[in-house]
Amino acid sequence: MGSKALFVALELDLFTRLSSGAKTVRELADETGIEQRRLATLLTACVSLGLLSKTNDRYINAPAAQVYLSRNSSKYFGDYYRFQIDRQIYPAFEHLGEALRGKRYQFYNVTQDEHEADYFIRAQHAGSMGPAVVLSRQVDLATDRKLLDVAGGSGAFSIALCQRFPNLTSTILDFPTVKSAAERFVAEAGLQERIQFLPGDAFVVEWPDDSDVVLISYLLSAVAAHAIPGLLQRAFNSLLPGGKLLLHDFMVDDDGTGPAPAALWLLCGLLCDPDAVLLTPRVVSDQISAVGFVDIESFETIPTITRLIVATKPRSN
């Protein structure tokens, strides 16, 4: 219920409307077109959740809402909740019981429709830019030239890495339906000369064979366990000797006790593919090692949610 209160408040753009100062129910009703008594109920719920504050008869954004939920903020995060969580992930969880029984929900069918894919990529971009910046600080790609960003979506990780490392260029490999959205974000970052798009299914299309770095982010958690070795072999074959594999995804601790956010996102992975595997650093490292990678390291990227596994292709067999 709290989640839906947040989603509808974002739909009404309440946090942007309150970003310039406090307003009454009547003022907000005039702006939103929502009847005052109904809107007052929503506003009360938002106050109770800590999203808004109320003084006398006036409402204003709570500090975190002002920073992350107002469109006027450079750190606006609302589209991630509006377009991915509310529109796609929240409804998908109604099918969790079916997924546990092996029925495929086809969550990523949204990327096959250009209109829905645009919503998905806009949301994913909002959710990925922060982690992408963190990841760019965890690796040293100063001497690398060519990055292959597998299932790179909006290009958030390519953008962050290219911004940090001026000598780096990137190829984003993803479905054709996300191409226009990705190119839009790349152009907004002024990186259209250094980041290109390769349309196709990562399991079907031929990968470049001269990569210095291969990044696979948020993909292993969404595919069947039996598909992972082939995917990692493709990454190995794509890399030049001495090249780096960067594998970023939701992972729980090796003992399987949590943390809860990562565990819940991996549960979401079953909606993408009911044969998805429970990822842990050890599970991923073992699979990477089996393909032939060496010097495997693990880092926490988003605390309690994602980890980054870095490995190297040997220079000689």
C-alpha positions in Angstrom: 0.0 0.0 0.0 2.9 2.3 0.8 4.5 1.6 -2.5 1.3 2.4 -4.4 0.9 5.6 -2.5 4.5 6.6 -3.6 3.8 5.6 -7.2 0.6 7.6 -7.6 2.2 10.6 -5.9 4.9 10.4 -8.6 2.2 10.1 -11.3 0.6 13.3 -10.0 4.1 14.9 -9.8 3.4 16.0 -6.2 7.1 16.2 -5.3 7.9 18.5 -8.2 4.9 20.7 -7.4 6.1 21.0 -3.8 9.8 21.5 -4.7 9.4 25.3 -4.7 7.7 25.5 -1.3 4.8 24.4 0.9 1.2 24.3 -0.5 -2.3 23.6 0.8 -4.6 20.8 -0.2 -6.7 23.3 -2.2 -3.7 24.6 -4.1 -2.5 21.0 -5.0 -6.1 20.0 -5.9 -6.3 22.9 -8.4 -2.9 21.9 -9.9 -3.6 18.1 -10.1 -7.3 18.1 -10.8 -7.9 15.7 -7.9 -10.9 16.3 -5.6 -9.7 17.8 -2.3 -11.0 15.1 0.1 -9.4 12.3 -1.9 -6.1 14.2 -2.3 -6.0 14.9 1.5 -6.2 11.2 2.1 -3.2 10.6 -0.2 -1.3 13.5 1.3 -1.9 12.1 4.8 -0.5 8.7 3.7 2.6 10.4 2.2 3.2 12.3 5.5 2.8 9.0 7.5 5.4 7.4 5.2 7.9 10.2 5.7 7.6 11.4 2.1 6.0 14.7 3.0 5.9 17.0 6.1 2.9 18.9 7.2 2.7 22.2 9.2 -0.7 23.5 10.0 -2.6 23.1 6.7 0.5 23.2 4.4 2.5 20.3 2.9 6.1 20.2 1.8 8.6 17.6 0.7 10.6 15.7 3.2 14.4 16.2 2.6 14.9 12.9 0.7 11.8 13.5 -1.4 13.1 16.9 -2.3 16.4 15.5 -3.5 15.3 12.3 -5.2 11.6 12.6 -6.2 11.4 16.1 -7.6 12.0 16.5 -11.3 13.8 19.8 -10.6 16.5 17.9 -8.8 19.7 16.7 -10.6 19.4 13.5 -8.6 15.8 12.8 -9.6 15.1 9.1 -9.3 11.3 9.0 -9.7 11.2 7.6 -13.2 12.7 4.4 -11.9 9.8 3.9 -9.6 7.2 5.1 -12.1 8.2 3.2 -15.2 10.0 0.1 -14.0 8.8 -0.7 -10.5 5.2 0.4 -10.7 4.6 -0.4 -14.4 6.6 -3.6 -14.8 8.1 -5.2 -11.8 5.2 -4.7 -9.3 2.6 -6.3 -11.6 5.0 -9.1 -12.5 5.2 -10.2 -8.8 1.5 -11.2 -9.1 2.9 -14.2 -11.1 5.5 -15.3 -8.6 3.7 -18.4 -7.6 3.4 -19.5 -11.2 7.1 -18.8 -11.7 8.0 -21.0 -8.7 6.0 -23.8 -10.4 8.1 -23.3 -13.6 5.8 -21.2 -15.7 7.5 -18.5 -17.7 6.1 -15.0 -17.2 8.2 -13.5 -20.1 9.1 -10.4 -18.1 11.5 -9.1 -20.7 8.9 -9.2 -23.4 8.6 -5.5 -22.6 11.8 -5.0 -24.6 10.2 -6.5 -27.7 7.7 -3.6 -28.0 9.3 -0.3 -28.8 6.9 1.7 -26.8 7.2 -0.4 -23.6 11.0 -0.8 -24.2 11.3 3.0 -24.0 9.6 3.1 -20.6 11.8 0.3 -19.4 15.0 1.9 -20.6 14.1 5.3 -19.2 13.5 3.7 -15.8 16.6 1.5 -16.0 18.8 4.5 -16.9 17.5 6.4 -13.8 18.3 3.3 -11.6 21.6 2.5 -13.2 23.5 5.8 -13.3 24.4 5.8 -9.6 25.7 2.2 -9.5 27.5 2.8 -12.8 29.4 5.7 -11.3 30.3 3.6 -8.2 31.5 0.7 -10.5 33.6 3.0 -12.6 35.5 3.9 -9.4 36.1 0.2 -8.5 38.1 -0.6 -11.7 41.1 0.8 -13.5 40.5 0.9 -17.2 43.0 3.7 -17.9 45.0 1.6 -20.5 42.0 -0.1 -22.1 40.5 0.9 -25.4 37.5 -1.2 -26.3 34.6 -2.1 -24.0 31.8 -4.5 -24.9 28.7 -3.7 -22.7 26.5 -6.8 -23.0 22.8 -6.2 -22.5 23.9 -2.6 -21.8 20.4 -1.2 -22.1 20.4 2.6 -21.7 24.2 2.8 -21.8 24.4 4.0 -18.2 27.5 1.9 -17.5 29.2 2.7 -20.8 28.5 6.4 -20.2 30.0 6.3 -16.7 33.0 4.3 -17.7 33.8 6.4 -20.8 33.4 9.6 -18.7 35.9 8.3 -16.2 38.4 6.9 -18.8 39.0 9.2 -21.7 40.7 6.6 -23.9 37.8 4.1 -23.7 35.3 3.5 -26.4 32.2 1.2 -26.0 29.8 -1.0 -27.9 26.5 -1.6 -26.3 25.0 -4.9 -27.3 21.2 -5.1 -26.7 17.8 -5.7 -28.4 17.1 -3.4 -31.4 14.0 -1.9 -29.6 16.2 -0.2 -27.0 18.6 1.4 -29.6 16.8 4.8 -30.0 16.6 5.3 -26.2 20.2 4.3 -25.6 21.4 6.6 -28.4 19.4 9.4 -26.9 21.1 9.1 -23.5 24.5 8.7 -25.1 24.0 11.9 -27.1 22.9 13.8 -24.0 26.2 12.8 -22.4 28.0 14.0 -25.5 29.6 10.5 -26.1 28.1 9.6 -29.5 31.5 9.5 -31.1 32.8 7.0 -28.5 29.8 4.8 -27.8 28.0 2.8 -30.5 25.1 0.3 -30.5 25.2 -3.3 -31.7 21.5 -4.5 -32.1 20.8 -8.1 -31.4 20.2 -10.9 -28.8 23.3 -11.5 -26.8 22.8 -15.3 -27.1 22.6 -15.1 -30.9 24.5 -12.2 -32.4 28.2 -12.5 -33.0 30.3 -10.6 -30.4 33.4 -8.5 -31.3 36.6 -10.5 -30.8 38.9 -7.6 -30.0 37.6 -6.4 -26.6 39.8 -5.2 -23.8 36.9 -5.3 -21.4 33.6 -7.1 -21.4 30.9 -5.9 -19.0 27.9 -8.1 -18.1 25.6 -6.3 -15.8 22.2 -7.5 -14.4 22.1 -10.3 -16.9 23.1 -13.6 -15.2 20.3 -13.1 -12.6 17.7 -13.0 -15.4 18.7 -16.1 -17.5 18.5 -19.8 -16.9 21.3 -21.5 -15.1 22.2 -23.7 -18.0 22.7 -20.6 -20.2 25.4 -19.0 -18.0 28.4 -21.1 -19.1 27.8 -20.3 -22.7 27.5 -16.6 -22.0 30.7 -16.6 -20.0 32.5 -18.5 -22.8 31.3 -15.9 -25.3 32.8 -13.2 -23.0 36.1 -15.2 -22.8 36.3 -15.5 -26.6 35.5 -11.8 -27.1 38.4 -10.7 -25.0 42.0 -10.1 -26.1 44.6 -11.9 -23.9 44.9 -10.0 -20.7 41.5 -8.5 -21.1 39.1 -8.0 -18.2 35.6 -9.4 -17.4 33.4 -7.2 -15.3 30.4 -9.1 -14.0 27.9 -6.9 -12.0 24.7 -8.4 -10.6 22.5 -9.1 -7.6 24.2 -11.5 -5.2 23.5 -12.9 -1.8 26.2 -13.9 0.6 27.9 -17.3 0.2 26.1 -18.7 3.2 22.7 -17.9 1.6 21.3 -15.9 4.6 20.8 -12.6 2.8 21.0 -9.6 2.6 17.3 -9.1 2.0 17.5 -6.6 -0.9 19.7 -8.9 -2.9 17.6 -11.9 -2.1 14.4 -10.2 -3.2 15.9 -9.0 -6.5 17.0 -12.6 -7.2 13.5 -13.7 -6.4 12.4 -11.2 -9.1 14.9 -13.0 -11.4 12.6 -16.0 -11.4 10.0 -13.9 -13.1 12.5 -13.3 -15.9 13.3 -17.0 -16.1 12.1 -19.7 -13.6 15.4 -21.5 -14.1 17.5 -18.6 -13.0 20.2 -19.4 -10.5 20.7 -18.1 -6.9 23.8 -16.0 -7.4 26.5 -15.8 -4.8 30.2 -14.6 -5.1 31.4 -18.2 -4.9 28.9 -19.5 -7.4 29.8 -16.8 -9.9 33.5 -17.1 -9.3 33.4 -20.9 -9.8 31.6 -20.5 -13.1 34.1 -17.8 -14.3 37.0 -19.9 -13.3 35.6 -23.0 -15.1 35.7 -21.0 -18.4 39.4 -20.1 -17.9 39.5 -16.7 -16.2 42.0 -16.0 -13.5 42.8 -13.4 -10.8 39.2 -13.3 -9.7 38.2 -10.5 -7.3 34.9 -9.5 -5.7 33.7 -6.1 -4.6 30.4 -4.8 -3.1 29.0 -2.2 -5.4 25.5 -1.3 -4.2 25.6 -2.2 -0.4 23.3 -5.2 0.4 22.2 -5.4 -3.3 24.9 -6.0 -5.9 28.5 -7.1 -6.2 31.1 -6.8 -8.9 33.3 -9.7 -9.9 36.4 -8.8 -11.8 38.5 -11.5 -13.6 41.2 -11.6 -16.3 41.7 -13.7 -19.4 45.2 -15.2 -19.3 47.8 -13.8 -21.6 48.7 -17.3 -22.7 47.3 -20.8 -22.2 
